[in-house]
Amino acid sequence: MKTEQFNFDHTELENDLQTIIANAKTIHNTIENKKLALSFIDLTTLNSTDTVEHVQQFTQKVNDFPSQFKELDNVAAICVYPNMVATVEKTLQLPEVNIAAVSGGFPSSMTFTKVKVEETKLALKAGADEIDIVLALSHFLAGDYQAAHDDIAAIKACMGDAHLKVILETGALKTPENIWKASVLAINAGADFIKTSTGKIEPAATPMAAYVMCSAIAWHYSETGEKIGFKPAGGISSTEDALIYLSIVKELLGDEWLTPKLFRIGASRLANNLLSDICGKETRFF
């Protein structure tokens, strides 16, 4: 993995992945890791039916969490559509919880780069700390990698210190080779995080995609010393799923990546399932 080109043996990749998945069910299946996984969640509501009242109530749950679960760390961020950022910003009382906005023509990325930049600026002005955008698949799948790169770079250029997460939409990329190439492209274009999926295309997050993306992050770190974050998202709802992704990060990138600054899990249902397993009884808080 000392080259920018994807050079994995597919059988070796699958064998490594099966070992990691087995470890997730055994040696990594601990209360401590479940608590860690909870603290990595970007608690997400991205529905066309979202209202201001719903987002206020959604955010208030995060505000109330520390008083209800004193021994647990809160979620890492709240993720909403750009027009709901101001609602979160006005309601959220915890500065340690970030506000993330999907932007850039989410979920398809099928609009003009100038529009993506302006939407991102508006989300940041409304109070977003982080922006999640989608790789322009219309460019990438056509082989116009420079255009895909420049689209990301233009958005990053307007963001100042805010963090940029680039969603690769790995279900549309299909092959490990494409996922590797898209990972390297997004990192080179300025991504602070690379993210698996929007959750709008099947398959969403998969362990294979996570393995390849984390391998690209490890390669980049070995070449530059720069740490890029990783965010699996889309269809992650069970504790077992969360521990698989945590184990991939732990084994490929190391414990230093097990921090909200470098690892997030995009989820809406996962938080309650993790809480239930941590507390040892059904818990529906969020």
C-alpha positions, -999 to 999 in steps of 0.1 A, spaced: 0 0 0 29 23 -8 14 35 -41 -14 57 -50 -28 29 -72 -51 3 -57 -31 -29 -55 -49 -52 -31 -53 -88 -37 -91 -93 -35 -88 -126 -17 -65 -111 9 -88 -82 13 -118 -105 20 -98 -126 44 -85 -96 64 -121 -82 65 -135 -115 78 -109 -115 106 -118 -80 116 -155 -88 116 -148 -118 138 -128 -96 162 -157 -71 163 -179 -99 176 -154 -111 202 -124 -91 215 -139 -57 205 -174 -65 218 -171 -46 250 -191 -20 269 -163 4 266 -163 2 228 -201 5 228 -198 37 248 -171 49 224 -193 42 194 -221 63 209 -198 92 213 -189 90 175 -225 94 163 -236 122 140 -272 121 151 -291 126 118 -325 137 106 -327 141 68 -363 137 60 -384 158 36 -410 159 64 -386 176 89 -402 206 105 -388 233 127 -407 218 157 -393 184 150 -358 196 147 -362 216 179 -374 185 198 -346 164 181 -320 189 193 -335 192 228 -330 155 233 -292 161 228 -294 189 253 -311 167 279 -287 137 274 -260 147 299 -286 150 328 -301 116 319 -269 97 312 -243 112 334 -217 84 329 -218 86 291 -204 110 265 -229 127 243 -232 123 205 -206 141 184 -228 162 162 -263 168 150 -267 166 112 -295 183 93 -304 199 60 -290 235 55 -324 252 61 -326 236 95 -291 246 107 -304 279 123 -330 260 143 -303 237 157 -280 266 164 -307 284 183 -318 253 203 -285 236 210 -270 244 244 -239 223 243 -209 238 226 -191 204 226 -217 190 201 -211 202 166 -236 212 140 -233 194 106 -252 203 74 -255 183 43 -249 207 14 -237 209 -22 -269 196 -38 -273 167 -14 -280 139 -20 -273 138 -58 -247 166 -62 -264 173 -95 -262 211 -96 -237 238 -104 -206 242 -84 -214 279 -78 -247 268 -63 -230 243 -41 -205 270 -29 -233 294 -21 -254 268 -3 -223 259 18 -217 296 26 -253 299 38 -251 268 59 -219 281 76 -234 315 81 -264 299 98 -241 281 123 -228 249 108 -194 237 120 -192 209 95 -204 204 59 -212 170 43 -212 170 5 -214 143 -22 -187 135 -47 -199 146 -82 -206 111 -96 -216 126 -129 -179 136 -133 -163 107 -116 -181 79 -134 -175 96 -167 -138 96 -160 -135 133 -156 -115 131 -123 -102 167 -126 -137 181 -126 -147 160 -97 -116 172 -78 -122 208 -86 -158 207 -75 -147 195 -40 -118 220 -39 -141 250 -47 -164 241 -18 -135 236 6 -120 269 -4 -150 288 10 -151 270 43 -124 286 64 -118 264 95 -150 244 91 -146 207 84 -155 191 51 -168 156 48 -170 142 13 -195 114 7 -183 89 -19 -216 71 -24 -198 38 -25 -229 19 -35 -227 37 -69 -189 32 -72 -194 -6 -68 -158 -18 -70 -129 -16 -45 -108 0 -72 -133 29 -77 -137 34 -40 -99 36 -36 -96 61 -65 -125 82 -51 -110 82 -16 -76 95 -28 -93 120 -51 -114 134 -23 -85 136 1 -63 154 -24 -91 179 -31 -93 189 6 -116 165 24 -111 165 62 -133 133 63 -143 108 37 -177 93 42 -193 61 27 -229 70 17 -259 93 17 -282 64 27 -302 72 -4 -286 45 -27 -283 8 -20 -260 -6 -9 -252 21 16 -222 16 40 -205 -18 37 -175 -32 56 -157 -37 23 -161 0 14 -149 10 49 -119 -13 46 -108 3 13 -114 39 25 -95 34 58 -67 18 38 -65 50 16 -65 71 48 -36 50 62 -17 53 29 -22 91 29 -10 93 65 21 72 57 29 95 28 22 129 44 17 126 81 -18 141 77 -47 124 95 -80 123 75 -112 113 93 -136 85 83 -174 84 86 -194 53 77 -231 62 72 -262 47 56 -281 18 71 -260 15 103 -285 8 130 -273 -22 151 -246 -23 178 -230 -52 158 -227 -29 128 -212 -1 148 -186 -24 164 -176 -37 129 -168 -2 117 -151 7 150 -130 -24 146 -120 -16 110 -108 18 121 -91 4 152 -72 -23 133 -63 -4 101 -57 31 115 -51 26 153 -65 38 185 -55 74 178 -83 75 152 -109 66 179 -119 101 186 -147 122 173 -122 144 156 -113 116 132 -142 90 134 -179 96 131 -208 72 125 -238 87 106 -270 73 121 -305 80 132 -316 47 148 -282 35 161 -281 57 192 -311 41 209 -299 6 201 -264 13 216 -280 28 246 -302 -3 251 -271 -25 250 -251 -3 273 -279 0 298 -289 -36 296 -326 -28 289 -346 -13 261 -339 24 260 -356 48 236 -343 82 245 -335 98 211 
